[in-house]
Amino acid sequence: MENPFETGHIKNYVLAYSSVVVIMVLFFIATTLFNDVQIYDKKVFDTNSSDIIAGKDKIMKNIFEVNSSQFKLMKEVY
C-alpha cells in the first residue's frame, strides 16, 4: 500500500474535504436567506386572580358532576 503523503494523493483528500465544507456553507447560507421569519403577537395573560379562581371552581364542579355519574371510587386503596 502506498503512502498518500508521498505520492501526492493527499491533495485529492484535502480537495474532497474542502468541497464538502464549501457545500455545507452554501446550504447554510441558502437556508438563512430563504427562511421566512414569522412574527408572533405577544401573549398577554389576565392577572386578575379572582376571575381565574372562579373559572377554575366552575370547571371543577363540572368535572365532579360528570365523574360522579359515570364512575364510583373504591373505599379502600389497594
JOGI-V288659 format. One record per backbone hydrogen bond with DSSP energy under -0.5 kcal/mol. NH is the residue of the N-H (numbers start at 1). CO is the residue of the C=O. Records with the same first field share a line. If there is no record, write none. Layout:
BEGIN
NH=CO  CO
END
This chain:
BEGIN
4=2
6=3
7=3
8=4
9=4
10=4
11=8
12=9
13=9
14=10
15=11
16=12
17=13
18=14
19=15
20=16
21=17
22=18
23=19
24=20
25=21
26=22
27=23
28=24
29=25
30=26
31=27
32=28
33=29
34=30
35=31
36=34
37=35
38=36
40=38
45=43
49=47
52=48
53=49
54=50
55=51
56=52
57=53
58=54
59=55
60=56
61=57
62=58
63=59
64=60
65=61
66=62
67=63
68=64
69=65
70=66
71=67
END
